[in-house]
């Protein structure tokens, strides 16, 4: 292997540093983590719709409270007999 000049090293060092910092800053945006499943003793489908990384109502509650303790799903779209209201 040959030696590299300082200018060549600097040319490649800047993008590597920028990508490294971006990677560190973006780790908070990961959707589901195995620790959440262990902590809540619930499957991923409780907080995420099928085949999606987006959050449902329970997922939003967990994001804000860091726990599902006290979470109650909304019942506003159901009739008294438990069937869904059409159009809502």
Secondary structure, DSSP 8 states (H G I E B T S, - for coil): -----HHHHHHHHHHHHHHHHHHHHGGGG-S--HHHHHHHT--GGGTB-TT--SB-HHHHHHHHHSS-TT-----TTB-TTS-B-TT-
